[in-house]
């Protein structure tokens, strides 16, 4: 029983270590700032061209 408890504690310690390692292993000064000029969405004020209807496939 003691062996199972030690194994569970070791597994928990490894899990905590992995979480701690991944939380603090990023960039030294944090995330990069957002770009100054983000890409604007397309202008929807102009109507789009309508596609041609597909041809009939009747035999």
Secondary structure by P-SEA (a helix, b strand, c coil): caaaaaaaaaaaaaaaaaaaaaacccccccccccccccccccccccccccccccccccc
